[in-house]
Amino acid sequence: MAGRWQGEGSQHQGARPYQEDSWALTPLGDGSLLAVVADGMGGHAGGAVASKLAVEAFVHALEQGGGLADGLRDANTAVGKRAAAKPDLAGMGATLVAAQVRGDEVRWISVGDSPFFLVSDGKLERLNADHSMAPQIDAMVERGLLTPDEAERHPARHTLREAVMGDPLTLVDKGSRRLAADARLLLCSDGVQSLSEAEIAAAAGKPVRGLIDTVLAAAKEHQDNVTVVKLERER
């Protein structure tokens, strides 16, 4: 029988002078648990505002009985309206990844490059799509057009192909998965990817703060903001 879900989240600004990530962890009236992470873009003020608006609008939609698609629609609308009303916030936006767990199933929706990982049986799997240029650049390595080092250092690698900005969304990833009893789910901003997937998997059993400390211990130059929300069954 599937156990009840619990979660925890934390964040750190890394080597950046400001924090542009936002997150939420909210139990819903239907017995499910909702987690949301947004990574803002558009400068200090714009990025922080966009991520906060996106998370708040998303959570509110689901608290009112909506589904994940409704949450994403409302998040996108909220960011677009605020940007249109305040010229100094023009161009702001955010990535967004949200997951809803109940029983032995998770449903998710995402826009952008913030990763959503499943850790089960000691193995890590990314469940959502990466809407940055990284997959296209990596495909150029497979075709022999770039070396792995050139791909890793490519200046366009982290350029987003889609974000929550108020415009119609053309790239949205969504899905569902049945989960084993030992499953852990990690919703992250892309700052966590200072670690390799093997390192993330190894740290997944730690409290979230411990995983973030592992990122910081890697001491990557210009470390981005890092946010992690972990979902697992009560033990």
Secondary structure, 3 states (H helix, E strand, C coil): CCCCEEEEEEEECCCCCCCCEEEEEEECCCCCEEEEEEEEECHHHHHHHHHHHHHHHHHHHHHCCCCHHHHHHHHHHHHHHHHHHCHHHCCCEEEEEEEEEECCEEEEEEECCCCEEEEECCEEEECCCCCECHHHHHHHHHCCCCCHHHHHCCCCCCCECCCECCCCCCCCEEEEEECCCCCEEEEECHHHHHCCHHHHHHHCCCCHHHHHHHHHHCCCCCCCCEEEEEEEECC
